[in-house]
Amino acid sequence: MKPKRLAFILIILPLAFVVGLISGCVTQIPVDEYTMARAAYEAAKEADSARFAPAIWFEAEQAYRAGQKSFKERHYEDARKSFARAQSLSEQAENAARLSRNQSGEVIP
């Protein structure tokens, strides 16, 4: 009886260890990051960043679309990074567009 019990323990313990490692590696879905990036992206779009800050807007748009693609493909860590970059760039594009509009004399809504 003891050899069977020992064999059972030697099989179950490594298996439990592997299962524990696998379940610990699960990443969370970056819903908050997606939401914040989308809000910043839409705000930059509303500020007409494509016209007043095209270089920054282009990078922001690329990062946002890369995040969407990674999110759809369930590559959540890549999506999280892309959304963080998209949010930062979108905010920069919005600020640059508002400043440029202000300096050109256009009314900012």
ABEGO torsion letter per residue (X at the ends): XAAAAAAAAAAAAAAAAAAAAAAAABBBBBAAAAAAAAAAAAAAAAAGAAAABAAAAAAAAAAAAAAAAAAAAGBAAAAAAAAAAAAAAAAAAAAAAAAAAAAAGBBBX
